[in-house]
Amino acid sequence: MTKISVEVPQHILDDLQVHIGTDRKFVSLSDAIRAALRKLLDSLDEIDKRHGRGAELPGDIKPDSSLSRLD
């Protein structure tokens, strides 16, 4: 699994800690963050569907032509 590093405000980590533990919803902080990312991606996919956009795979992403100009 790829490891990433992100900065997260302390109050968000404090809120997450309430849900992490052996008798709680998530077993670890990593587990909670992965679940949150999956839920976010599902939501974004649903938004894309409603707007008629297909979900693109990383290899299928086309660069925005407006970003390639150096004005």
C-alpha positions as CSV (number, residue, x, y, z in Angstrom):
1,M,0.0,0.0,0.0
2,T,1.2,3.5,-0.8
3,K,2.0,5.7,2.1
4,I,1.1,9.4,2.1
5,S,1.6,12.3,4.4
6,V,-1.0,15.0,5.0
7,E,-1.5,17.8,7.4
8,V,-4.8,17.6,9.3
9,P,-6.2,20.1,11.8
10,Q,-6.1,18.8,15.4
11,H,-9.8,19.2,15.9
12,I,-10.5,16.8,13.1
13,L,-8.1,14.2,14.5
14,D,-9.8,14.7,17.9
15,D,-13.2,14.0,16.3
16,L,-11.9,10.9,14.6
17,Q,-10.3,9.5,17.8
18,V,-13.8,9.1,19.3
19,H,-14.5,6.5,16.6
20,I,-11.2,4.6,16.8
21,G,-10.6,1.6,19.1
22,T,-11.2,-2.1,19.6
23,D,-14.9,-1.6,20.5
24,R,-15.5,1.2,18.0
25,K,-16.2,1.6,14.3
26,F,-12.6,1.8,13.2
27,V,-9.6,-0.2,14.4
28,S,-7.0,2.5,13.5
29,L,-6.6,6.0,12.2
30,S,-5.5,4.7,8.8
31,D,-8.7,2.5,8.6
32,A,-10.9,5.6,9.4
33,I,-9.1,7.7,6.8
34,R,-9.3,5.0,4.1
35,A,-13.1,4.6,4.8
36,A,-13.6,8.4,4.6
37,L,-11.7,8.6,1.3
38,R,-13.8,5.7,-0.2
39,K,-17.0,7.5,0.9
40,L,-15.7,10.7,-0.7
41,L,-14.9,9.0,-3.9
42,D,-18.3,7.3,-4.1
43,S,-19.9,10.8,-3.6
44,L,-17.8,12.3,-6.3
45,D,-18.6,9.5,-8.7
46,E,-22.3,10.1,-8.0
47,I,-22.0,13.8,-8.6
48,D,-20.1,13.0,-11.9
49,K,-22.9,10.7,-13.0
50,R,-25.6,13.4,-12.3
51,H,-23.6,15.8,-14.4
52,G,-23.1,13.4,-17.3
53,R,-19.4,12.9,-16.7
54,G,-17.9,9.5,-16.8
55,A,-15.4,8.3,-14.2
56,E,-12.0,8.4,-15.7
57,L,-9.2,6.2,-14.8
58,P,-5.8,7.8,-14.1
59,G,-4.4,6.7,-17.5
60,D,-7.5,8.1,-19.3
61,I,-7.2,11.7,-17.9
62,K,-6.8,14.2,-20.7
63,P,-4.8,17.4,-19.8
64,D,-6.8,20.6,-19.9
65,S,-5.7,22.4,-23.0
66,S,-6.0,25.8,-21.2
67,L,-3.4,24.7,-18.7
68,S,-0.8,23.9,-21.4
69,R,-0.6,27.5,-22.6
70,L,2.1,29.7,-21.2
71,D,0.7,33.2,-21.4
